[in-house]
Amino acid sequence: MNSHSRKGVAQVSVSDALQLMLMFGTFIVTLLALVVELIKNQQKNNRLSSAKLAVI
């Protein structure tokens, strides 16, 4: 059976596949950057809370 004659198989061009991979990679990098910023912000807030307790 030829792969071109099969029904129900989605065929994607190489350029579309590469574009999708690039977009997904960019999404993952952006998501990781967000997580890192949230962790850094949380740690900064915890240090400020500790400093306030030390003053009291």
N, C-alpha and C positions, 0 to 999 in steps of 0.2 A: 504494500500500500504506500503510495506516495504521500509525503508529509503535506504537500500542497492541496491534496484532495480530501483531507480529513475535515469533518464538520465539527464545529464547536471549539476550534483552536484559535485563540486570539493571536494574531501576528502583529508584532510591534517593530517599527523600523529601528535600526541601530542608533540613529540620532535621537529618537524619542526615548529609547532605553537609557542612553548616556545622560540625557537631560534629566530624566527622572532620578537616576542615581546621584547626580550632582545636587539636585534639589533636596533629596533625602539626606545626603551628607551635610549640606548646609543647615538643614533643620536640626540634625543631631548636634552639630557644633554649637548652634545657637541655644539649644536646650541645655547642653552642658555648661555653657557660659552663664546662663540664668541660674542654674543650681549653684555654681561657684559663687556668684554674686550674692545669692540669698544666704549661703553659709557664712561668707565674710561679713555680711550685714548683721547676721544673728550673733556672731562672735563679738562684733564691735558693740552691740547693744548689751551683751552680757558683761563686758568689761566696764561699760558705763554704769550698769546697775551695781556692780561690785564696788566701784569708786564711790557711789552715793552712799552705800552702806558703811564704807570706811569713814566717811565724813561724819555720819550720824554717830 
